[in-house]
Amino acid sequence: MSAIFDLYFQAVARLKTIPEGLIVLMARVGMGAFFVRAGQTKVDGDFNITDTTLFLFREEYKVPVLPPEIAAYMATTVEHVLGAALVIGLATRFSALGLLGMTMVIQIFVYPGSWPDHLLWASVLVLILARGPGWLAADTGICKVLGHKCPAAERNEPAQNA
């Protein structure tokens, strides 16, 4: 039995060596690509909102306050722009916050019964908000080019073989 525990603790020790920046990169790319793909389902090949999308916003989603047409355009734009920005790590925390807000709107007003999915999305977005863009992100490159200290990037950089 001791050998099983030893293997377990060795595996945990190895997992703890995974750079945080790699974990954040995976979270950014996964969530960003998810939202971009969701946005792509709302448009045709010429990037026009489809009739189906407008129908769904009118008849099924029914977001309060906003007219369905405006809500459809806003959601589609947010999914594409903030999703793509998240993938490349540009305005990372702003993008994650915007997508978290969108997730909250979907949870509260559109599909409250889908809370397990929305909790999963929210947890990944909160991870990105809390940890920052990581070392492989446009934000980090811009920060370095401008000569600023990038604390999140320094904490997440891969080990240097010196």
C-alpha positions as MATLAB code, in Angstrom:
seq = 'MSAIFDLYFQAVARLKTIPEGLIVLMARVGMGAFFVRAGQTKVDGDFNITDTTLFLFREEYKVPVLPPEIAAYMATTVEHVLGAALVIGLATRFSALGLLGMTMVIQIFVYPGSWPDHLLWASVLVLILARGPGWLAADTGICKVLGHKCPAAERNEPAQNA';
ca = [
       0.000    0.000    0.000;
       2.911    2.310    0.747;
       4.128    1.963   -2.849;
       0.752    3.223   -4.133;
       0.964    6.285   -1.882;
       4.552    6.905   -2.975;
       3.485    6.802   -6.648;
       0.607    9.143   -5.906;
       2.816   11.687   -4.118;
       5.435   11.482   -6.871;
       2.744   12.184   -9.467;
       1.456   15.150   -7.446;
       4.999   16.507   -7.096;
       5.455   16.320  -10.878;
       2.123   18.018  -11.511;
       3.184   20.880   -9.239;
       6.117   21.571  -11.564;
       3.807   22.489  -14.452;
       4.429   26.210  -15.040;
       1.474   28.363  -14.068;
       1.892   30.262  -17.332;
       1.223   27.055  -19.282;
      -1.950   26.413  -17.285;
      -3.141   29.984  -17.911;
      -2.270   29.679  -21.612;
      -4.391   26.541  -21.860;
      -7.264   28.281  -20.047;
      -7.019   31.374  -22.283;
      -6.899   29.455  -25.554;
      -9.641   27.034  -24.518;
     -12.107   29.686  -23.326;
     -11.242   32.155  -26.067;
     -11.690   29.564  -28.813;
     -14.946   28.422  -27.216;
     -16.412   31.929  -27.355;
     -15.124   32.594  -30.898;
     -16.770   29.366  -32.061;
     -20.003   30.379  -30.329;
     -19.838   33.710  -32.178;
     -19.246   31.949  -35.485;
     -22.516   30.047  -35.114;
     -24.344   33.385  -35.166;
     -23.000   34.659  -38.505;
     -22.868   33.573  -42.121;
     -19.781   33.455  -44.353;
     -19.882   37.222  -44.885;
     -20.033   37.889  -41.150;
     -23.699   38.907  -41.241;
     -25.977   37.956  -38.350;
     -28.140   35.051  -39.518;
     -31.938   35.000  -39.440;
     -31.718   32.046  -37.055;
     -29.653   34.107  -34.625;
     -32.163   36.950  -34.703;
     -34.996   34.458  -34.205;
     -33.245   32.935  -31.165;
     -32.637   36.347  -29.589;
     -36.289   37.317  -30.223;
     -37.993   34.087  -29.189;
     -35.713   32.080  -26.898;
     -32.997   34.199  -25.281;
     -35.138   37.278  -24.566;
     -32.431   39.284  -22.801;
     -34.154   42.029  -20.771;
     -33.692   45.748  -21.478;
     -32.020   45.361  -24.889;
     -33.951   44.943  -28.135;
     -33.214   41.460  -29.580;
     -31.416   42.830  -32.646;
     -29.008   44.909  -30.543;
     -28.455   42.024  -28.119;
     -27.653   39.691  -31.046;
     -25.077   42.078  -32.508;
     -23.553   42.814  -29.109;
     -23.255   39.154  -28.119;
     -21.776   38.177  -31.469;
     -19.242   41.014  -31.375;
     -18.253   40.306  -27.771;
     -17.801   36.589  -28.459;
     -15.576   37.257  -31.472;
     -13.543   40.211  -30.202;
     -13.029   39.253  -26.560;
     -12.650   35.564  -27.426;
      -9.909   36.310  -29.964;
      -8.235   38.762  -27.577;
      -8.209   36.078  -24.897;
      -6.575   33.573  -27.256;
      -3.695   35.933  -28.060;
      -3.528   37.341  -24.541;
      -4.386   40.924  -25.453;
      -6.195   42.938  -22.777;
      -6.437   39.566  -21.079;
      -8.059   40.527  -17.804;
     -10.463   42.948  -19.505;
     -11.417   40.225  -21.998;
     -11.923   37.635  -19.267;
     -14.008   40.092  -17.255;
     -16.198   40.899  -20.273;
     -16.767   37.221  -21.022;
     -17.472   36.555  -17.350;
     -20.112   39.298  -17.468;
     -21.615   37.719  -20.559;
     -21.622   34.342  -18.807;
     -23.477   35.886  -15.862;
     -26.118   37.374  -18.185;
     -26.595   33.990  -19.870;
     -26.858   32.277  -16.479;
     -29.298   34.736  -14.939;
     -31.529   35.623  -17.879;
     -31.197   33.001  -20.608;
     -30.371   29.507  -19.328;
     -30.468   29.393  -15.509;
     -30.735   25.617  -15.595;
     -27.335   25.329  -17.275;
     -25.480   26.448  -14.168;
     -22.925   23.574  -14.263;
     -21.705   24.739  -17.694;
     -21.673   28.373  -16.654;
     -19.854   27.567  -13.414;
     -17.177   25.792  -15.445;
     -16.801   28.792  -17.772;
     -16.760   31.194  -14.832;
     -14.113   29.200  -12.964;
     -11.762   29.270  -15.962;
     -12.370   32.993  -16.499;
     -11.781   33.720  -12.790;
      -8.514   31.739  -12.984;
      -7.425   34.008  -15.849;
      -8.517   37.120  -13.937;
      -6.634   36.005  -10.828;
      -3.428   34.795  -12.487;
      -3.135   37.172  -15.418;
      -2.134   36.445  -18.994;
       0.929   34.300  -18.323;
       4.293   34.534  -20.037;
       3.113   33.671  -23.572;
       0.702   36.547  -24.170;
       0.570   39.764  -26.159;
       0.051   41.653  -22.890;
       3.354   40.352  -21.552;
       5.213   41.262  -24.740;
       3.721   44.759  -24.785;
       4.570   45.203  -21.119;
       8.197   44.228  -21.728;
       8.515   46.410  -24.849;
       7.244   49.391  -22.861;
       9.824   48.657  -20.185;
       7.331   47.904  -17.424;
       7.698   45.199  -14.826;
       5.274   42.403  -15.523;
       4.801   40.694  -12.147;
       2.376   38.073  -13.419;
       4.687   37.245  -16.320;
       7.747   36.998  -14.069;
       5.903   34.627  -11.754;
       4.768   32.494  -14.684;
       7.894   32.359  -16.839;
       9.208   28.934  -17.727;
      12.412   27.892  -15.997;
      15.541   29.071  -17.777;
      18.227   26.476  -18.400;
      21.315   28.452  -17.534;
];
